[in-house]
Amino acid sequence: MESTMNSASFAIRRINAREHGCRYQTFQLVGYLDGHRVRKRFKSRAEALGEKNRLEVAVANRDGAIKTVTTRLTSTQLAEAEAVFSRIGERSLSVAVDWFLANYRPPTVEMGIETAAAAFTADRAGNISQAVSKDYRMVLGGLSRTFPGRMVHTITTEELEAFIRTRGASKRSWNNWRCYVHAFFEFCAHDGRRWIAKNPAKALRKHAIAQGLPQILTAAQVRELFAYLETYSGPARCKCRPGYLVPYFALATFAGIRPSVSNGELRKLHDLADKSRVIDEQIGVIRMTPELTKTNSLRQITIQPNLAAWLRRYPLRDWPIITDNMVEHVSRVRKHFKLGNDVLRHTFVSMHAAQWKSLGSTALEAGNSESIIKKHYFNLVSSADAEAFWCVRPLGA
């Protein structure tokens, strides 16, 4: 009797009832729940069945961790709901859903990594230097090979971090790769495209790199360099005139023009058909127009008396800035004097700041900010050495 009373077994019976002198059919639910007898009447079998199911579910849920419920969710939805609750722990699912609805921005268009990379490259064409374009092609090619066929909005910060780390990049290289990847995904996130809702590269860390003192030459070393250049004719097979490298080194040293042979400011200056509109010897200025400069901004450089003397001795109409096999020629001289890539420009900026004591003037002529001049170039040389530097002239001038 005890087992029967505590069971969750209920029965539905169709009975004939009489009330107020009338006979009618009804459905009776009978059984036991917690030792109490259940006896309920319903007008239809469906109502009786619904109550029977409710009572049986209540009994099933009373003791076990797994509950039986009546729900509109599918089995797949129920399984996903359980997984979500296991992940959020004690936090509210409603709060999580509210945050998602407030912050999630689905991409307007799904875009594959290869197509996006091609669109980015086409957009940047003509607006960046050949060297930067080459770097972008290297980075975007690596992304396309690492995530073939992926939609750009599915690529995560963690995946980008692993992508850069596997290349064994130094801190400086890491920052460069991060910069290129960030620019690409920022392009994808533009309002006109909306291929991604949020740039995953923004969260990538940026390494702080300590900057040491720049390498610079003394006035005596500069004098020695140019004395060598005036007599240097390069390898015998080249049959160059002595002094053929002077214009290149003079403009890099006494005007601070960026010296990259392949795509730097001196290369662009060399490629101009009419250099007189840039190098105005009558007024005494070099007008570095935006298409020539690394920063795409105009700057003017004063032609100091010693640079004017070098340009008179070696006029650019007769002495080209860049010659055939220039990389080899410049490399030979750099190796002979142990010169770093930017030592000539560093020397110009340092000597300019020391001679005229003006951060603003030096920044304008060098194409840097005043803060950079103050941080890296101020008070590196004495006034006496700076004065001697600006007096380095051709032999006999």
KEVEXMI-275738 format. One line per field, with one value per residue (C-alpha): chain; x, y, z. Coordinates in Angstrom, 2 decimals. Layout:
residues N
unit: A	...
px: X	...
py: Y	...
pz: Z	...
end
This chain:
residues 397
unit: A	A	A	A	A	A	A	A	A	A	A	A	A	A	A	A	A	A	A	A	A	A	A	A	A	A	A	A	A	A	A	A	A	A	A	A	A	A	A	A	A	A	A	A	A	A	A	A	A	A	A	A	A	A	A	A	A	A	A	A	A	A	A	A	A	A	A	A	A	A	A	A	A	A	A	A	A	A	A	A	A	A	A	A	A	A	A	A	A	A	A	A	A	A	A	A	A	A	A	A	A	A	A	A	A	A	A	A	A	A	A	A	A	A	A	A	A	A	A	A	A	A	A	A	A	A	A	A	A	A	A	A	A	A	A	A	A	A	A	A	A	A	A	A	A	A	A	A	A	A	A	A	A	A	A	A	A	A	A	A	A	A	A	A	A	A	A	A	A	A	A	A	A	A	A	A	A	A	A	A	A	A	A	A	A	A	A	A	A	A	A	A	A	A	A	A	A	A	A	A	A	A	A	A	A	A	A	A	A	A	A	A	A	A	A	A	A	A	A	A	A	A	A	A	A	A	A	A	A	A	A	A	A	A	A	A	A	A	A	A	A	A	A	A	A	A	A	A	A	A	A	A	A	A	A	A	A	A	A	A	A	A	A	A	A	A	A	A	A	A	A	A	A	A	A	A	A	A	A	A	A	A	A	A	A	A	A	A	A	A	A	A	A	A	A	A	A	A	A	A	A	A	A	A	A	A	A	A	A	A	A	A	A	A	A	A	A	A	A	A	A	A	A	A	A	A	A	A	A	A	A	A	A	A	A	A	A	A	A	A	A	A	A	A	A	A	A	A	A	A	A	A	A	A	A	A	A	A	A	A	A	A	A	A	A	A	A	A	A	A	A	A	A	A	A	A	A	A	A	A	A	A	A	A	A	A	A	A	A	A	A	A	A	A	A	A	A
px: 0.00	2.92	4.51	1.22	0.62	4.12	4.07	3.77	1.23	-2.01	-4.96	-7.64	-11.12	-14.23	-17.21	-20.88	-21.82	-25.15	-25.63	-28.82	-30.82	-28.71	-26.42	-23.18	-19.80	-16.57	-12.93	-11.50	-7.79	-6.99	-3.75	-1.47	1.02	3.11	0.76	-2.32	-4.95	-5.57	-9.05	-9.87	-12.53	-12.08	-14.45	-12.15	-9.51	-6.96	-7.33	-7.00	-3.92	-2.30	-2.72	-1.45	1.74	2.25	2.01	4.35	6.97	6.73	7.41	10.32	11.95	11.59	14.76	17.01	19.55	18.24	14.82	11.98	10.18	7.58	9.22	8.97	12.77	14.16	16.63	19.46	18.41	18.17	21.68	23.06	21.28	22.88	26.30	25.82	24.84	27.89	30.12	28.65	28.46	26.53	26.21	22.84	22.07	19.74	22.55	24.85	22.21	21.52	25.24	25.48	22.47	23.88	27.41	27.31	27.51	27.35	29.27	27.18	29.06	31.07	34.44	37.17	40.70	42.17	39.61	39.96	43.76	43.52	41.09	43.39	46.43	44.53	43.32	46.87	48.45	50.04	49.76	52.67	56.31	57.56	59.25	56.07	54.06	56.47	56.07	52.28	52.37	54.57	52.27	49.00	50.40	51.27	47.74	46.17	48.36	47.74	43.95	43.02	39.35	38.53	36.12	37.94	35.37	36.14	39.85	40.54	43.13	44.61	45.08	46.78	49.10	50.10	50.51	53.11	54.81	55.49	57.64	60.13	59.91	62.05	60.30	60.81	59.66	56.68	55.63	56.01	53.94	51.34	51.16	50.56	47.99	46.18	45.99	44.53	41.79	41.03	40.43	38.06	36.17	35.56	31.91	31.79	32.66	31.74	33.46	34.28	32.55	35.73	39.41	40.99	44.49	43.73	44.19	47.64	50.32	52.87	56.41	58.20	61.63	64.40	66.00	69.74	71.74	71.88	75.18	76.62	79.86	82.17	83.17	86.60	85.07	82.83	85.84	87.71	84.71	84.35	88.08	87.91	84.78	86.39	89.11	87.08	86.17	84.70	85.66	87.94	85.40	82.85	85.09	83.44	84.82	86.41	83.79	80.83	79.28	79.66	76.16	74.45	76.49	76.40	72.58	72.24	74.79	74.25	70.51	69.37	67.49	66.58	69.16	67.50	68.78	65.80	62.84	63.99	63.76	67.08	65.92	62.70	64.66	67.00	64.04	62.69	63.13	63.42	65.25	65.48	61.92	62.99	66.64	66.48	70.09	69.20	66.92	68.94	66.27	65.41	61.62	60.82	57.28	54.81	55.36	59.06	58.90	58.41	55.79	53.84	54.19	56.03	59.28	61.94	65.65	68.02	71.00	73.83	76.96	79.00	76.29	76.04	79.80	79.43	76.59	78.64	81.61	79.42	76.33	73.48	73.07	76.47	76.73	73.69	72.57	72.08	74.23	74.01	74.66	74.33	73.62	77.00	78.85	77.29	77.77	81.49	81.88	79.70	81.71	85.00	83.94	81.68	78.65	75.16	72.17	70.94	74.19	74.33	70.81	71.39	74.53	72.63	69.87	72.29	74.59	71.63	70.23	73.66	74.43	71.12	69.69	66.15	64.06	61.36	63.70	65.46	62.15	60.85	63.97	64.36	60.70	60.45	58.51	60.07	59.63	61.69	64.43	64.55	64.49	67.08	69.24	69.55	72.92	74.74	77.56	79.36	78.85	82.46	82.08	78.81	80.47	83.30	80.77	79.04	82.42	83.28	83.74	85.33	89.09	90.37	86.96
py: 0.00	2.36	1.88	2.52	5.71	7.09	6.12	8.60	6.45	8.17	6.87	8.59	7.07	8.06	8.03	8.95	11.51	12.89	16.40	18.38	15.61	15.56	12.82	13.67	12.17	13.34	12.27	11.52	11.54	9.27	8.31	9.14	11.99	12.24	9.86	11.81	10.47	12.53	12.56	15.28	15.62	17.30	18.07	16.55	13.87	16.47	18.48	15.35	14.25	17.66	17.48	13.87	14.97	17.91	15.71	13.07	15.73	17.15	13.73	13.07	16.42	16.05	14.05	13.86	16.37	15.78	17.36	16.51	19.59	20.48	22.88	24.32	23.97	21.31	18.76	20.66	23.93	22.29	20.86	24.27	25.93	23.46	24.13	27.89	27.64	25.47	28.18	31.27	29.67	31.77	34.73	35.57	34.28	37.24	39.70	37.88	37.96	41.67	42.46	40.41	42.14	45.56	44.94	42.38	43.83	41.16	41.87	43.32	41.26	38.10	38.59	36.01	36.82	36.51	38.88	41.36	41.34	42.04	44.92	46.41	46.19	47.88	50.63	51.40	51.29	54.61	55.94	54.06	53.50	50.42	49.18	49.49	47.91	44.97	44.58	44.62	41.94	39.77	40.15	39.74	36.75	35.18	35.83	34.27	31.15	30.81	31.29	30.00	30.40	32.06	34.98	37.97	38.42	34.93	35.62	36.27	38.24	35.00	33.67	36.87	36.76	33.18	34.20	36.85	34.81	31.84	34.06	34.50	38.28	40.58	43.29	45.81	43.38	42.40	46.05	46.41	43.30	44.43	47.79	46.18	43.69	46.47	48.64	45.76	44.92	48.62	48.76	45.79	47.48	50.72	51.80	51.56	47.86	46.43	43.13	42.92	44.45	45.01	45.13	42.05	43.53	46.40	44.11	42.92	44.18	46.70	46.31	49.26	49.55	51.49	53.97	54.41	57.41	57.71	57.15	60.44	61.55	64.22	67.16	65.58	62.29	64.14	66.03	62.75	61.16	63.93	64.16	60.45	60.93	63.69	61.30	58.08	56.72	53.37	49.96	50.11	48.31	51.12	53.88	56.57	60.07	60.89	62.56	60.87	60.03	63.53	64.88	61.90	62.13	65.95	66.11	63.31	64.85	68.62	68.62	65.53	64.09	60.46	58.42	55.13	54.34	52.20	54.30	57.06	60.81	61.07	58.48	60.45	63.67	62.07	60.90	64.44	65.75	69.33	69.51	73.30	73.65	71.68	72.73	76.51	77.66	81.29	81.61	79.03	76.43	72.85	72.45	68.84	68.51	65.90	63.48	63.37	63.06	60.03	61.88	63.17	66.72	69.78	70.83	73.37	72.92	75.88	75.42	76.29	77.94	74.73	72.73	75.52	75.15	71.40	71.93	74.52	72.17	69.22	70.68	68.20	68.84	67.20	64.95	62.70	61.95	58.24	56.23	52.68	50.01	52.71	50.25	48.59	51.91	53.33	50.06	50.09	53.54	52.72	49.58	51.45	54.05	51.70	53.91	52.84	53.33	56.56	57.98	60.83	62.02	61.61	63.76	66.48	66.70	66.72	69.33	71.53	71.50	72.22	75.10	77.00	75.88	75.77	72.63	74.10	75.05	71.68	69.82	71.74	71.08	67.44	66.50	65.29	66.52	68.80	66.07	63.63	66.22	66.97	63.32	61.92	64.68	67.65	68.32	65.42	67.54	70.67	74.07	74.03	70.70	71.87	75.04	72.96	70.61	73.45	74.59	71.30	72.36	70.98	70.93	74.38	76.06
pz: 0.00	0.81	-2.62	-4.35	-2.40	-3.21	-6.90	-9.72	-11.51	-12.37	-14.31	-16.37	-16.28	-18.19	-15.86	-15.92	-13.36	-12.16	-10.88	-10.31	-11.90	-15.07	-16.32	-18.17	-19.07	-17.43	-17.14	-13.74	-12.83	-9.92	-8.17	-5.21	-4.68	-1.47	0.33	-0.61	-2.92	-6.04	-7.56	-10.08	-12.77	-16.16	-18.98	-21.61	-21.83	-23.03	-19.84	-17.71	-19.66	-19.19	-15.42	-15.41	-17.23	-14.86	-11.77	-13.21	-14.09	-10.57	-9.08	-11.50	-10.68	-6.93	-6.22	-9.31	-10.71	-14.23	-14.58	-16.84	-18.13	-20.67	-23.13	-26.62	-27.12	-29.39	-28.09	-29.83	-28.23	-24.82	-25.18	-26.18	-23.24	-20.83	-22.36	-22.01	-18.34	-17.64	-19.15	-17.48	-14.03	-11.52	-13.87	-15.35	-18.82	-19.36	-18.60	-21.03	-23.76	-23.14	-23.50	-26.70	-28.25	-27.34	-28.64	-31.43	-34.91	-37.60	-40.82	-43.59	-46.16	-45.58	-47.25	-47.81	-46.68	-50.19	-51.76	-48.91	-49.24	-52.97	-52.35	-49.71	-51.99	-54.83	-52.48	-51.29	-54.75	-55.62	-52.06	-50.47	-51.34	-53.13	-49.95	-47.89	-50.71	-50.69	-46.91	-47.22	-49.92	-47.68	-44.65	-46.56	-48.43	-45.08	-43.79	-46.88	-46.60	-42.87	-43.07	-46.55	-47.40	-44.07	-43.78	-42.31	-39.53	-38.17	-37.54	-33.84	-31.90	-30.54	-34.07	-35.21	-32.20	-33.07	-36.73	-35.86	-33.12	-35.39	-37.57	-34.73	-35.00	-32.88	-30.88	-33.66	-36.34	-34.18	-34.00	-37.76	-38.49	-35.98	-37.75	-41.16	-39.85	-37.94	-41.07	-43.08	-40.59	-40.05	-43.80	-43.50	-40.63	-42.53	-42.51	-46.27	-46.10	-42.67	-43.44	-39.74	-36.71	-34.69	-35.57	-33.90	-34.26	-31.86	-28.87	-30.02	-27.66	-28.85	-27.54	-26.01	-27.58	-25.91	-28.26	-27.90	-29.05	-32.83	-34.60	-35.86	-37.46	-36.13	-38.31	-38.75	-39.93	-42.39	-43.75	-44.17	-45.91	-48.48	-49.12	-49.99	-52.15	-54.25	-55.37	-55.42	-58.87	-57.85	-59.23	-62.28	-64.46	-63.92	-65.38	-63.25	-62.79	-59.43	-57.27	-58.96	-55.57	-54.09	-55.00	-53.37	-50.15	-50.02	-50.21	-47.64	-45.23	-45.53	-46.36	-44.43	-47.43	-46.82	-48.78	-49.78	-53.29	-54.31	-53.20	-50.83	-51.17	-53.03	-55.58	-56.18	-56.45	-58.98	-61.09	-61.53	-65.07	-63.82	-60.50	-60.50	-59.19	-56.11	-55.68	-56.00	-55.73	-56.43	-53.40	-51.48	-50.57	-51.36	-51.58	-50.74	-52.10	-50.70	-53.58	-52.69	-48.92	-46.71	-44.65	-47.71	-46.42	-47.75	-46.11	-47.03	-46.38	-46.36	-48.66	-46.31	-47.81	-47.71	-49.52	-52.11	-52.66	-53.22	-55.71	-57.61	-57.82	-58.77	-60.57	-60.85	-64.57	-65.05	-62.01	-61.47	-57.91	-58.68	-61.10	-62.43	-59.78	-57.12	-54.33	-54.90	-55.09	-51.93	-50.07	-50.82	-49.31	-46.32	-45.67	-45.99	-43.37	-41.33	-41.89	-40.79	-43.06	-41.39	-40.01	-42.55	-41.77	-38.01	-38.40	-40.29	-37.67	-34.73	-36.30	-37.29	-33.74	-32.25	-34.65	-34.56	-31.19	-32.55	-32.18	-34.41	-37.25	-37.12	-37.06	-40.09	-42.18	-41.11	-41.43	-37.82	-34.80	-32.20	-29.58	-31.67	-32.17	-28.45	-27.43	-29.85	-31.35	-29.00	-27.29	-28.97	-30.41	-29.31	-30.89	-32.05	-33.84	-35.40	-36.69	-38.16	-39.81	-41.64	-42.95	-44.73	-48.36	-51.54	-51.72	-52.64	-52.26
end
